[in-house]
Amino acid sequence: MAAQLGPTRPDRLTIWPLDTQGFGIDVRWAGGEGNARATIVRRLLQEAGIRARLTQHPDGRGWELRVGPVPAEDVAKVIDQFVW
């Protein structure tokens, strides 16, 4: 299904340090197609055992995944394999 959708490149990507070891990754997509992309990426992350919470952005025009915690050594891999 992800291949049919095409690239899942987000409109915004933010990486931030957590108090404990690791990082959080916030990923945002806009519009109806963004909802589909966010849902698919969330499913892929969950199947890989990576926590991700999907929410609608407060402005109602976007969808955001909060991913993590992600160990520092895995941040680039998570982005490359699942988000981008």
N, CA, C and O atoms as a Maestro MAE file, in Angstrom:
{
 s_m_m2io_version
 :::
 2.0.0
}

f_m_ct {
 s_m_title
 :::
 protein
 m_atom[336] {
  # First column is atom index #
  i_m_mmod_type
  r_m_x_coord
  r_m_y_coord
  r_m_z_coord
  i_m_residue_number
  s_m_chain_name
  s_m_pdb_residue_name
  s_m_pdb_atom_name
  i_m_atomic_number
  :::
  1 25 0.817 -1.189 0.000 1 A "MET " " N  " 7
  2 3 0.000 0.000 0.000 1 A "MET " " CA " 6
  3 2 0.867 1.261 0.000 1 A "MET " " C  " 6
  4 15 0.531 2.234 -0.675 1 A "MET " " O  " 8
  5 25 1.991 1.261 0.756 2 A "ALA " " N  " 7
  6 3 2.873 2.425 0.786 2 A "ALA " " CA " 6
  7 2 3.433 2.721 -0.596 2 A "ALA " " C  " 6
  8 15 3.601 3.887 -0.955 2 A "ALA " " O  " 8
  9 25 3.723 1.689 -1.377 3 A "ALA " " N  " 7
  10 3 4.254 1.890 -2.726 3 A "ALA " " CA " 6
  11 2 3.210 2.569 -3.616 3 A "ALA " " C  " 6
  12 15 3.567 3.399 -4.451 3 A "ALA " " O  " 8
  13 25 1.936 2.232 -3.453 4 A "GLN " " N  " 7
  14 3 0.876 2.855 -4.230 4 A "GLN " " CA " 6
  15 2 0.694 4.317 -3.848 4 A "GLN " " C  " 6
  16 15 0.328 5.142 -4.686 4 A "GLN " " O  " 8
  17 25 0.945 4.633 -2.601 5 A "LEU " " N  " 7
  18 3 0.780 5.989 -2.104 5 A "LEU " " CA " 6
  19 2 1.879 6.907 -2.629 5 A "LEU " " C  " 6
  20 15 1.657 8.107 -2.796 5 A "LEU " " O  " 8
  21 25 3.045 6.361 -2.887 6 A "GLY " " N  " 7
  22 3 4.177 7.178 -3.318 6 A "GLY " " CA " 6
  23 2 4.976 7.629 -2.113 6 A "GLY " " C  " 6
  24 15 4.785 7.117 -1.010 6 A "GLY " " O  " 8
  25 25 5.868 8.582 -2.316 7 A "PRO " " N  " 7
  26 3 6.688 9.057 -1.195 7 A "PRO " " CA " 6
  27 2 5.811 9.607 -0.076 7 A "PRO " " C  " 6
  28 15 4.768 10.207 -0.332 7 A "PRO " " O  " 8
  29 25 6.234 9.402 1.146 8 A "THR " " N  " 7
  30 3 5.473 9.897 2.291 8 A "THR " " CA " 6
  31 2 6.144 11.118 2.900 8 A "THR " " C  " 6
  32 15 5.943 11.418 4.076 8 A "THR " " O  " 8
  33 25 6.935 11.820 2.108 9 A "ARG " " N  " 7
  34 3 7.667 12.979 2.623 9 A "ARG " " CA " 6
  35 2 6.724 13.946 3.317 9 A "ARG " " C  " 6
  36 15 5.706 14.352 2.755 9 A "ARG " " O  " 8
  37 25 7.071 14.308 4.537 10 A "PRO " " N  " 7
  38 3 6.200 15.201 5.305 10 A "PRO " " CA " 6
  39 2 6.390 16.659 4.925 10 A "PRO " " C  " 6
  40 15 7.343 17.030 4.239 10 A "PRO " " O  " 8
  41 25 5.450 17.476 5.393 11 A "ASP " " N  " 7
  42 3 5.554 18.920 5.227 11 A "ASP " " CA " 6
  43 2 6.474 19.531 6.282 11 A "ASP " " C  " 6
  44 15 7.076 20.582 6.063 11 A "ASP " " O  " 8
  45 25 6.572 18.861 7.425 12 A "ARG " " N  " 7
  46 3 7.447 19.341 8.492 12 A "ARG " " CA " 6
  47 2 7.978 18.146 9.270 12 A "ARG " " C  " 6
  48 15 7.270 17.165 9.495 12 A "ARG " " O  " 8
  49 25 9.242 18.248 9.676 13 A "LEU " " N  " 7
  50 3 9.898 17.209 10.466 13 A "LEU " " CA " 6
  51 2 10.704 17.898 11.559 13 A "LEU " " C  " 6
  52 15 11.534 18.760 11.273 13 A "LEU " " O  " 8
  53 25 10.458 17.518 12.813 14 A "THR " " N  " 7
  54 3 11.166 18.111 13.944 14 A "THR " " CA " 6
  55 2 11.734 16.992 14.801 14 A "THR " " C  " 6
  56 15 11.032 16.041 15.145 14 A "THR " " O  " 8
  57 25 13.008 17.113 15.142 15 A "ILE " " N  " 7
  58 3 13.669 16.143 16.026 15 A "ILE " " CA " 6
  59 2 14.034 16.899 17.298 15 A "ILE " " C  " 6
  60 15 14.592 17.994 17.236 15 A "ILE " " O  " 8
  61 25 13.721 16.316 18.445 16 A "TRP " " N  " 7
  62 3 13.998 17.000 19.702 16 A "TRP " " CA " 6
  63 2 14.487 16.003 20.753 16 A "TRP " " C  " 6
  64 15 14.039 14.857 20.784 16 A "TRP " " O  " 8
  65 25 15.407 16.444 21.611 17 A "PRO " " N  " 7
  66 3 15.960 15.556 22.644 17 A "PRO " " CA " 6
  67 2 14.951 15.340 23.768 17 A "PRO " " C  " 6
  68 15 14.176 16.233 24.109 17 A "PRO " " O  " 8
  69 25 14.980 14.155 24.326 18 A "LEU " " N  " 7
  70 3 14.147 13.828 25.479 18 A "LEU " " CA " 6
  71 2 14.978 13.965 26.747 18 A "LEU " " C  " 6
  72 15 16.206 14.002 26.677 18 A "LEU " " O  " 8
  73 25 14.327 14.042 27.906 19 A "ASP " " N  " 7
  74 3 15.044 14.130 29.175 19 A "ASP " " CA " 6
  75 2 15.893 12.876 29.397 19 A "ASP " " C  " 6
  76 15 16.993 12.941 29.945 19 A "ASP " " O  " 8
  77 25 15.363 11.752 28.966 20 A "THR " " N  " 7
  78 3 16.114 10.504 29.051 20 A "THR " " CA " 6
  79 2 16.886 10.327 27.754 20 A "THR " " C  " 6
  80 15 16.816 11.183 26.872 20 A "THR " " O  " 8
  81 25 17.601 9.256 27.628 21 A "GLN " " N  " 7
  82 3 18.343 9.010 26.398 21 A "GLN " " CA " 6
  83 2 17.385 8.851 25.239 21 A "GLN " " C  " 6
  84 15 16.341 8.210 25.362 21 A "GLN " " O  " 8
  85 25 17.742 9.432 24.126 22 A "GLY " " N  " 7
  86 3 16.935 9.295 22.931 22 A "GLY " " CA " 6
  87 2 16.307 10.601 22.485 22 A "GLY " " C  " 6
  88 15 16.533 11.667 23.058 22 A "GLY " " O  " 8
  89 25 15.512 10.468 21.442 23 A "PHE " " N  " 7
  90 3 14.898 11.634 20.814 23 A "PHE " " CA " 6
  91 2 13.445 11.359 20.493 23 A "PHE " " C  " 6
  92 15 13.023 10.208 20.388 23 A "PHE " " O  " 8
  93 25 12.689 12.428 20.340 24 A "GLY " " N  " 7
  94 3 11.339 12.371 19.814 24 A "GLY " " CA " 6
  95 2 11.376 12.941 18.405 24 A "GLY " " C  " 6
  96 15 12.201 13.800 18.094 24 A "GLY " " O  " 8
  97 25 10.483 12.460 17.561 25 A "ILE " " N  " 7
  98 3 10.387 12.961 16.193 25 A "ILE " " CA " 6
  99 2 8.932 13.341 15.948 25 A "ILE " " C  " 6
  100 15 8.038 12.505 16.081 25 A "ILE " " O  " 8
  101 25 8.696 14.587 15.594 26 A "ASP " " N  " 7
  102 3 7.358 15.032 15.215 26 A "ASP " " CA " 6
  103 2 7.335 15.177 13.703 26 A "ASP " " C  " 6
  104 15 8.206 15.816 13.113 26 A "ASP " " O  " 8
  105 25 6.325 14.574 13.084 27 A "VAL " " N  " 7
  106 3 6.217 14.559 11.633 27 A "VAL " " CA " 6
  107 2 4.823 15.064 11.275 27 A "VAL " " C  " 6
  108 15 3.828 14.577 11.812 27 A "VAL " " O  " 8
  109 25 4.746 16.052 10.358 28 A "ARG " " N  " 7
  110 3 3.451 16.639 10.017 28 A "ARG " " CA " 6
  111 2 3.202 16.616 8.514 28 A "ARG " " C  " 6
  112 15 4.081 16.927 7.710 28 A "ARG " " O  " 8
  113 25 1.974 16.238 8.161 29 A "TRP " " N  " 7
  114 3 1.489 16.270 6.786 29 A "TRP " " CA " 6
  115 2 0.223 17.119 6.746 29 A "TRP " " C  " 6
  116 15 -0.487 17.220 7.747 29 A "TRP " " O  " 8
  117 25 -0.061 17.723 5.608 30 A "ALA " " N  " 7
  118 3 -1.244 18.569 5.470 30 A "ALA " " CA " 6
  119 2 -2.300 17.884 4.605 30 A "ALA " " C  " 6
  120 15 -1.979 17.048 3.760 30 A "ALA " " O  " 8
  121 25 -3.564 18.249 4.826 31 A "GLY " " N  " 7
  122 3 -4.668 17.840 3.974 31 A "GLY " " CA " 6
  123 2 -5.083 16.389 4.072 31 A "GLY " " C  " 6
  124 15 -4.566 15.622 4.884 31 A "GLY " " O  " 8
  125 25 -6.045 16.030 3.207 32 A "GLY " " N  " 7
  126 3 -6.583 14.670 3.191 32 A "GLY " " CA " 6
  127 2 -5.553 13.635 2.797 32 A "GLY " " C  " 6
  128 15 -5.523 12.546 3.370 32 A "GLY " " O  " 8
  129 25 -4.708 13.951 1.831 33 A "GLU " " N  " 7
  130 3 -3.651 13.022 1.443 33 A "GLU " " CA " 6
  131 2 -2.662 12.862 2.600 33 A "GLU " " C  " 6
  132 15 -2.105 11.782 2.799 33 A "GLU " " O  " 8
  133 25 -2.450 13.922 3.351 34 A "GLY " " N  " 7
  134 3 -1.578 13.853 4.515 34 A "GLY " " CA " 6
  135 2 -2.096 12.884 5.553 34 A "GLY " " C  " 6
  136 15 -1.316 12.185 6.199 34 A "GLY " " O  " 8
  137 25 -3.418 12.837 5.718 35 A "ASN " " N  " 7
  138 3 -4.019 11.890 6.651 35 A "ASN " " CA " 6
  139 2 -3.687 10.465 6.232 35 A "ASN " " C  " 6
  140 15 -3.301 9.649 7.070 35 A "ASN " " O  " 8
  141 25 -3.830 10.157 4.964 36 A "ALA " " N  " 7
  142 3 -3.520 8.813 4.474 36 A "ALA " " CA " 6
  143 2 -2.049 8.477 4.687 36 A "ALA " " C  " 6
  144 15 -1.717 7.372 5.115 36 A "ALA " " O  " 8
  145 25 -1.176 9.419 4.391 37 A "ARG " " N  " 7
  146 3 0.258 9.190 4.562 37 A "ARG " " CA " 6
  147 2 0.607 8.972 6.025 37 A "ARG " " C  " 6
  148 15 1.358 8.054 6.354 37 A "ARG " " O  " 8
  149 25 0.068 9.805 6.904 38 A "ALA " " N  " 7
  150 3 0.347 9.675 8.333 38 A "ALA " " CA " 6
  151 2 -0.157 8.341 8.870 38 A "ALA " " C  " 6
  152 15 0.517 7.707 9.682 38 A "ALA " " O  " 8
  153 25 -1.331 7.912 8.428 39 A "THR " " N  " 7
  154 3 -1.899 6.639 8.885 39 A "THR " " CA " 6
  155 2 -1.030 5.471 8.454 39 A "THR " " C  " 6
  156 15 -0.798 4.550 9.237 39 A "THR " " O  " 8
  157 25 -0.553 5.495 7.237 40 A "ILE " " N  " 7
  158 3 0.293 4.404 6.737 40 A "ILE " " CA " 6
  159 2 1.632 4.389 7.461 40 A "ILE " " C  " 6
  160 15 2.100 3.325 7.867 40 A "ILE " " O  " 8
  161 25 2.254 5.547 7.630 41 A "VAL " " N  " 7
  162 3 3.541 5.593 8.327 41 A "VAL " " CA " 6
  163 2 3.379 5.116 9.765 41 A "VAL " " C  " 6
  164 15 4.229 4.385 10.274 41 A "VAL " " O  " 8
  165 25 2.298 5.520 10.425 42 A "ARG " " N  " 7
  166 3 2.047 5.065 11.799 42 A "ARG " " CA " 6
  167 2 1.926 3.550 11.859 42 A "ARG " " C  " 6
  168 15 2.488 2.917 12.753 42 A "ARG " " O  " 8
  169 25 1.207 2.973 10.929 43 A "ARG " " N  " 7
  170 3 1.047 1.526 10.906 43 A "ARG " " CA " 6
  171 2 2.392 0.828 10.708 43 A "ARG " " C  " 6
  172 15 2.688 -0.155 11.386 43 A "ARG " " O  " 8
  173 25 3.203 1.332 9.785 44 A "LEU " " N  " 7
  174 3 4.522 0.747 9.536 44 A "LEU " " CA " 6
  175 2 5.413 0.839 10.775 44 A "LEU " " C  " 6
  176 15 6.113 -0.116 11.114 44 A "LEU " " O  " 8
  177 25 5.384 1.982 11.441 45 A "LEU " " N  " 7
  178 3 6.173 2.150 12.660 45 A "LEU " " CA " 6
  179 2 5.716 1.183 13.745 45 A "LEU " " C  " 6
  180 15 6.542 0.546 14.399 45 A "LEU " " O  " 8
  181 25 4.417 1.074 13.937 46 A "GLN " " N  " 7
  182 3 3.897 0.175 14.964 46 A "GLN " " CA " 6
  183 2 4.257 -1.273 14.670 46 A "GLN " " C  " 6
  184 15 4.593 -2.025 15.585 46 A "GLN " " O  " 8
  185 25 4.191 -1.671 13.410 47 A "GLU " " N  " 7
  186 3 4.569 -3.035 13.040 47 A "GLU " " CA " 6
  187 2 6.044 -3.299 13.312 47 A "GLU " " C  " 6
  188 15 6.438 -4.444 13.536 47 A "GLU " " O  " 8
  189 25 6.867 -2.245 13.294 48 A "ALA " " N  " 7
  190 3 8.292 -2.372 13.579 48 A "ALA " " CA " 6
  191 2 8.593 -2.220 15.074 48 A "ALA " " C  " 6
  192 15 9.753 -2.264 15.481 48 A "ALA " " O  " 8
  193 25 7.550 -2.041 15.889 49 A "GLY " " N  " 7
  194 3 7.735 -1.925 17.336 49 A "GLY " " CA " 6
  195 2 8.157 -0.531 17.796 49 A "GLY " " C  " 6
  196 15 8.707 -0.380 18.887 49 A "GLY " " O  " 8
  197 25 7.906 0.479 16.980 50 A "ILE " " N  " 7
  198 3 8.265 1.857 17.309 50 A "ILE " " CA " 6
  199 2 6.996 2.619 17.662 50 A "ILE " " C  " 6
  200 15 6.038 2.631 16.889 50 A "ILE " " O  " 8
  201 25 6.990 3.248 18.820 51 A "ARG " " N  " 7
  202 3 5.795 3.971 19.261 51 A "ARG " " CA " 6
  203 2 5.561 5.216 18.413 51 A "ARG " " C  " 6
  204 15 6.491 5.969 18.123 51 A "ARG " " O  " 8
  205 25 4.322 5.417 18.027 52 A "ALA " " N  " 7
  206 3 3.935 6.603 17.264 52 A "ALA " " CA " 6
  207 2 2.480 6.908 17.550 52 A "ALA " " C  " 6
  208 15 1.625 6.024 17.497 52 A "ALA " " O  " 8
  209 25 2.204 8.166 17.855 53 A "ARG " " N  " 7
  210 3 0.837 8.600 18.167 53 A "ARG " " CA " 6
  211 2 0.394 9.587 17.095 53 A "ARG " " C  " 6
  212 15 1.090 10.561 16.808 53 A "ARG " " O  " 8
  213 25 -0.766 9.328 16.507 54 A "LEU " " N  " 7
  214 3 -1.311 10.164 15.442 54 A "LEU " " CA " 6
  215 2 -2.353 11.121 16.017 54 A "LEU " " C  " 6
  216 15 -3.264 10.708 16.734 54 A "LEU " " O  " 8
  217 25 -2.203 12.407 15.692 55 A "THR " " N  " 7
  218 3 -3.177 13.412 16.119 55 A "THR " " CA " 6
  219 2 -3.462 14.366 14.966 55 A "THR " " C  " 6
  220 15 -2.652 14.528 14.053 55 A "THR " " O  " 8
  221 25 -4.633 14.991 15.031 56 A "GLN " " N  " 7
  222 3 -4.938 16.047 14.078 56 A "GLN " " CA " 6
  223 2 -4.389 17.345 14.654 56 A "GLN " " C  " 6
  224 15 -4.555 17.628 15.841 56 A "GLN " " O  " 8
  225 25 -3.734 18.128 13.806 57 A "HIS " " N  " 7
  226 3 -3.151 19.384 14.268 57 A "HIS " " CA " 6
  227 2 -4.269 20.312 14.728 57 A "HIS " " C  " 6
  228 15 -5.359 20.289 14.157 57 A "HIS " " O  " 8
  229 25 -4.019 21.127 15.750 58 A "PRO " " N  " 7
  230 3 -5.070 22.010 16.271 58 A "PRO " " CA " 6
  231 2 -5.729 22.914 15.222 58 A "PRO " " C  " 6
  232 15 -6.891 23.290 15.379 58 A "PRO " " O  " 8
  233 25 -5.007 23.262 14.165 59 A "ASP " " N  " 7
  234 3 -5.621 24.126 13.152 59 A "ASP " " CA " 6
  235 2 -6.572 23.358 12.231 59 A "ASP " " C  " 6
  236 15 -7.241 23.956 11.389 59 A "ASP " " O  " 8
  237 25 -6.632 22.031 12.393 60 A "GLY " " N  " 7
  238 3 -7.552 21.207 11.614 60 A "GLY " " CA " 6
  239 2 -7.104 20.924 10.196 60 A "GLY " " C  " 6
  240 15 -7.812 20.231 9.465 60 A "GLY " " O  " 8
  241 25 -5.959 21.431 9.781 61 A "ARG " " N  " 7
  242 3 -5.516 21.272 8.403 61 A "ARG " " CA " 6
  243 2 -4.337 20.315 8.251 61 A "ARG " " C  " 6
  244 15 -3.801 20.168 7.152 61 A "ARG " " O  " 8
  245 25 -3.934 19.676 9.315 62 A "GLY " " N  " 7
  246 3 -2.783 18.797 9.219 62 A "GLY " " CA " 6
  247 2 -2.865 17.630 10.174 62 A "GLY " " C  " 6
  248 15 -3.684 17.610 11.092 62 A "GLY " " O  " 8
  249 25 -2.005 16.664 9.942 63 A "TRP " " N  " 7
  250 3 -1.935 15.462 10.751 63 A "TRP " " CA " 6
  251 2 -0.513 15.300 11.226 63 A "TRP " " C  " 6
  252 15 0.433 15.502 10.464 63 A "TRP " " O  " 8
  253 25 -0.358 14.931 12.502 64 A "GLU " " N  " 7
  254 3 0.974 14.863 13.077 64 A "GLU " " CA " 6
  255 2 1.196 13.530 13.773 64 A "GLU " " C  " 6
  256 15 0.328 13.027 14.486 64 A "GLU " " O  " 8
  257 25 2.382 12.971 13.549 65 A "LEU " " N  " 7
  258 3 2.821 11.790 14.270 65 A "LEU " " CA " 6
  259 2 3.864 12.218 15.280 65 A "LEU " " C  " 6
  260 15 4.790 12.956 14.942 65 A "LEU " " O  " 8
  261 25 3.728 11.774 16.495 66 A "ARG " " N  " 7
  262 3 4.776 11.947 17.503 66 A "ARG " " CA " 6
  263 2 5.400 10.566 17.682 66 A "ARG " " C  " 6
  264 15 4.758 9.633 18.164 66 A "ARG " " O  " 8
  265 25 6.646 10.460 17.288 67 A "VAL " " N  " 7
  266 3 7.365 9.186 17.266 67 A "VAL " " CA " 6
  267 2 8.382 9.187 18.396 67 A "VAL " " C  " 6
  268 15 9.091 10.170 18.608 67 A "VAL " " O  " 8
  269 25 8.446 8.075 19.117 68 A "GLY " " N  " 7
  270 3 9.504 7.958 20.112 68 A "GLY " " CA " 6
  271 2 9.028 7.402 21.428 68 A "GLY " " C  " 6
  272 15 7.842 7.145 21.639 68 A "GLY " " O  " 8
  273 25 9.979 7.229 22.293 69 A "PRO " " N  " 7
  274 3 11.365 7.648 22.167 69 A "PRO " " CA " 6
  275 2 12.139 6.781 21.169 69 A "PRO " " C  " 6
  276 15 11.883 5.586 21.019 69 A "PRO " " O  " 8
  277 25 13.087 7.422 20.499 70 A "VAL " " N  " 7
  278 3 13.936 6.751 19.519 70 A "VAL " " CA " 6
  279 2 15.383 6.897 19.990 70 A "VAL " " C  " 6
  280 15 15.836 8.018 20.223 70 A "VAL " " O  " 8
  281 25 16.125 5.781 20.136 71 A "PRO " " N  " 7
  282 3 17.536 5.888 20.512 71 A "PRO " " CA " 6
  283 2 18.301 6.742 19.491 71 A "PRO " " C  " 6
  284 15 18.000 6.716 18.298 71 A "PRO " " O  " 8
  285 25 19.278 7.489 19.972 72 A "ALA " " N  " 7
  286 3 20.037 8.406 19.115 72 A "ALA " " CA " 6
  287 2 20.575 7.718 17.871 72 A "ALA " " C  " 6
  288 15 20.536 8.290 16.782 72 A "ALA " " O  " 8
  289 25 21.070 6.514 18.017 73 A "GLU " " N  " 7
  290 3 21.669 5.810 16.877 73 A "GLU " " CA " 6
  291 2 20.633 5.343 15.855 73 A "GLU " " C  " 6
  292 15 21.003 4.923 14.758 73 A "GLU " " O  " 8
  293 25 19.351 5.408 16.190 74 A "ASP " " N  " 7
  294 3 18.302 4.944 15.275 74 A "ASP " " CA " 6
  295 2 17.501 6.073 14.620 74 A "ASP " " C  " 6
  296 15 16.656 5.798 13.767 74 A "ASP " " O  " 8
  297 25 17.741 7.327 14.993 75 A "VAL " " N  " 7
  298 3 16.943 8.442 14.475 75 A "VAL " " CA " 6
  299 2 16.999 8.505 12.945 75 A "VAL " " C  " 6
  300 15 15.961 8.562 12.286 75 A "VAL " " O  " 8
  301 25 18.191 8.494 12.391 76 A "ALA " " N  " 7
  302 3 18.329 8.590 10.928 76 A "ALA " " CA " 6
  303 2 17.684 7.397 10.234 76 A "ALA " " C  " 6
  304 15 17.077 7.550 9.174 76 A "ALA " " O  " 8
  305 25 17.811 6.212 10.824 77 A "LYS " " N  " 7
  306 3 17.220 5.005 10.234 77 A "LYS " " CA " 6
  307 2 15.695 5.103 10.228 77 A "LYS " " C  " 6
  308 15 15.060 4.765 9.229 77 A "LYS " " O  " 8
  309 25 15.107 5.559 11.320 78 A "VAL " " N  " 7
  310 3 13.647 5.695 11.396 78 A "VAL " " CA " 6
  311 2 13.161 6.681 10.330 78 A "VAL " " C  " 6
  312 15 12.179 6.417 9.636 78 A "VAL " " O  " 8
  313 25 13.840 7.800 10.205 79 A "ILE " " N  " 7
  314 3 13.431 8.794 9.207 79 A "ILE " " CA " 6
  315 2 13.581 8.227 7.804 79 A "ILE " " C  " 6
  316 15 12.669 8.348 6.986 79 A "ILE " " O  " 8
  317 25 14.710 7.616 7.522 80 A "ASP " " N  " 7
  318 3 14.977 7.099 6.176 80 A "ASP " " CA " 6
  319 2 14.054 5.938 5.798 80 A "ASP " " C  " 6
  320 15 13.551 5.889 4.675 80 A "ASP " " O  " 8
  321 25 13.831 5.018 6.716 81 A "GLN " " N  " 7
  322 3 13.058 3.810 6.383 81 A "GLN " " CA " 6
  323 2 11.552 3.987 6.482 81 A "GLN " " C  " 6
  324 15 10.810 3.284 5.795 81 A "GLN " " O  " 8
  325 25 11.082 4.901 7.312 82 A "PHE " " N  " 7
  326 3 9.650 4.988 7.562 82 A "PHE " " CA " 6
  327 2 9.023 6.332 7.174 82 A "PHE " " C  " 6
  328 15 7.911 6.365 6.647 82 A "PHE " " O  " 8
  329 25 9.717 7.421 7.428 83 A "VAL " " N  " 7
  330 3 9.120 8.740 7.267 83 A "VAL " " CA " 6
  331 2 9.339 9.319 5.883 83 A "VAL " " C  " 6
  332 15 8.404 9.834 5.271 83 A "VAL " " O  " 8
  333 25 10.544 9.243 5.390 84 A "TRP " " N  " 7
  334 3 10.881 9.917 4.140 84 A "TRP " " CA " 6
  335 2 10.559 9.041 2.965 84 A "TRP " " C  " 6
  336 15 10.775 9.440 1.820 84 A "TRP " " O  " 8
  :::
 }
 m_bond[335] {
  # First column is bond index #
  i_m_from
  i_m_to
  i_m_order
  :::
  1 1 2 1
  2 2 3 1
  3 3 4 2
  4 3 5 1
  5 5 6 1
  6 6 7 1
  7 7 8 2
  8 7 9 1
  9 9 10 1
  10 10 11 1
  11 11 12 2
  12 11 13 1
  13 13 14 1
  14 14 15 1
  15 15 16 2
  16 15 17 1
  17 17 18 1
  18 18 19 1
  19 19 20 2
  20 19 21 1
  21 21 22 1
  22 22 23 1
  23 23 24 2
  24 23 25 1
  25 25 26 1
  26 26 27 1
  27 27 28 2
  28 27 29 1
  29 29 30 1
  30 30 31 1
  31 31 32 2
  32 31 33 1
  33 33 34 1
  34 34 35 1
  35 35 36 2
  36 35 37 1
  37 37 38 1
  38 38 39 1
  39 39 40 2
  40 39 41 1
  41 41 42 1
  42 42 43 1
  43 43 44 2
  44 43 45 1
  45 45 46 1
  46 46 47 1
  47 47 48 2
  48 47 49 1
  49 49 50 1
  50 50 51 1
  51 51 52 2
  52 51 53 1
  53 53 54 1
  54 54 55 1
  55 55 56 2
  56 55 57 1
  57 57 58 1
  58 58 59 1
  59 59 60 2
  60 59 61 1
  61 61 62 1
  62 62 63 1
  63 63 64 2
  64 63 65 1
  65 65 66 1
  66 66 67 1
  67 67 68 2
  68 67 69 1
  69 69 70 1
  70 70 71 1
  71 71 72 2
  72 71 73 1
  73 73 74 1
  74 74 75 1
  75 75 76 2
  76 75 77 1
  77 77 78 1
  78 78 79 1
  79 79 80 2
  80 79 81 1
  81 81 82 1
  82 82 83 1
  83 83 84 2
  84 83 85 1
  85 85 86 1
  86 86 87 1
  87 87 88 2
  88 87 89 1
  89 89 90 1
  90 90 91 1
  91 91 92 2
  92 91 93 1
  93 93 94 1
  94 94 95 1
  95 95 96 2
  96 95 97 1
  97 97 98 1
  98 98 99 1
  99 99 100 2
  100 99 101 1
  101 101 102 1
  102 102 103 1
  103 103 104 2
  104 103 105 1
  105 105 106 1
  106 106 107 1
  107 107 108 2
  108 107 109 1
  109 109 110 1
  110 110 111 1
  111 111 112 2
  112 111 113 1
  113 113 114 1
  114 114 115 1
  115 115 116 2
  116 115 117 1
  117 117 118 1
  118 118 119 1
  119 119 120 2
  120 119 121 1
  121 121 122 1
  122 122 123 1
  123 123 124 2
  124 123 125 1
  125 125 126 1
  126 126 127 1
  127 127 128 2
  128 127 129 1
  129 129 130 1
  130 130 131 1
  131 131 132 2
  132 131 133 1
  133 133 134 1
  134 134 135 1
  135 135 136 2
  136 135 137 1
  137 137 138 1
  138 138 139 1
  139 139 140 2
  140 139 141 1
  141 141 142 1
  142 142 143 1
  143 143 144 2
  144 143 145 1
  145 145 146 1
  146 146 147 1
  147 147 148 2
  148 147 149 1
  149 149 150 1
  150 150 151 1
  151 151 152 2
  152 151 153 1
  153 153 154 1
  154 154 155 1
  155 155 156 2
  156 155 157 1
  157 157 158 1
  158 158 159 1
  159 159 160 2
  160 159 161 1
  161 161 162 1
  162 162 163 1
  163 163 164 2
  164 163 165 1
  165 165 166 1
  166 166 167 1
  167 167 168 2
  168 167 169 1
  169 169 170 1
  170 170 171 1
  171 171 172 2
  172 171 173 1
  173 173 174 1
  174 174 175 1
  175 175 176 2
  176 175 177 1
  177 177 178 1
  178 178 179 1
  179 179 180 2
  180 179 181 1
  181 181 182 1
  182 182 183 1
  183 183 184 2
  184 183 185 1
  185 185 186 1
  186 186 187 1
  187 187 188 2
  188 187 189 1
  189 189 190 1
  190 190 191 1
  191 191 192 2
  192 191 193 1
  193 193 194 1
  194 194 195 1
  195 195 196 2
  196 195 197 1
  197 197 198 1
  198 198 199 1
  199 199 200 2
  200 199 201 1
  201 201 202 1
  202 202 203 1
  203 203 204 2
  204 203 205 1
  205 205 206 1
  206 206 207 1
  207 207 208 2
  208 207 209 1
  209 209 210 1
  210 210 211 1
  211 211 212 2
  212 211 213 1
  213 213 214 1
  214 214 215 1
  215 215 216 2
  216 215 217 1
  217 217 218 1
  218 218 219 1
  219 219 220 2
  220 219 221 1
  221 221 222 1
  222 222 223 1
  223 223 224 2
  224 223 225 1
  225 225 226 1
  226 226 227 1
  227 227 228 2
  228 227 229 1
  229 229 230 1
  230 230 231 1
  231 231 232 2
  232 231 233 1
  233 233 234 1
  234 234 235 1
  235 235 236 2
  236 235 237 1
  237 237 238 1
  238 238 239 1
  239 239 240 2
  240 239 241 1
  241 241 242 1
  242 242 243 1
  243 243 244 2
  244 243 245 1
  245 245 246 1
  246 246 247 1
  247 247 248 2
  248 247 249 1
  249 249 250 1
  250 250 251 1
  251 251 252 2
  252 251 253 1
  253 253 254 1
  254 254 255 1
  255 255 256 2
  256 255 257 1
  257 257 258 1
  258 258 259 1
  259 259 260 2
  260 259 261 1
  261 261 262 1
  262 262 263 1
  263 263 264 2
  264 263 265 1
  265 265 266 1
  266 266 267 1
  267 267 268 2
  268 267 269 1
  269 269 270 1
  270 270 271 1
  271 271 272 2
  272 271 273 1
  273 273 274 1
  274 274 275 1
  275 275 276 2
  276 275 277 1
  277 277 278 1
  278 278 279 1
  279 279 280 2
  280 279 281 1
  281 281 282 1
  282 282 283 1
  283 283 284 2
  284 283 285 1
  285 285 286 1
  286 286 287 1
  287 287 288 2
  288 287 289 1
  289 289 290 1
  290 290 291 1
  291 291 292 2
  292 291 293 1
  293 293 294 1
  294 294 295 1
  295 295 296 2
  296 295 297 1
  297 297 298 1
  298 298 299 1
  299 299 300 2
  300 299 301 1
  301 301 302 1
  302 302 303 1
  303 303 304 2
  304 303 305 1
  305 305 306 1
  306 306 307 1
  307 307 308 2
  308 307 309 1
  309 309 310 1
  310 310 311 1
  311 311 312 2
  312 311 313 1
  313 313 314 1
  314 314 315 1
  315 315 316 2
  316 315 317 1
  317 317 318 1
  318 318 319 1
  319 319 320 2
  320 319 321 1
  321 321 322 1
  322 322 323 1
  323 323 324 2
  324 323 325 1
  325 325 326 1
  326 326 327 1
  327 327 328 2
  328 327 329 1
  329 329 330 1
  330 330 331 1
  331 331 332 2
  332 331 333 1
  333 333 334 1
  334 334 335 1
  335 335 336 2
  :::
 }
}
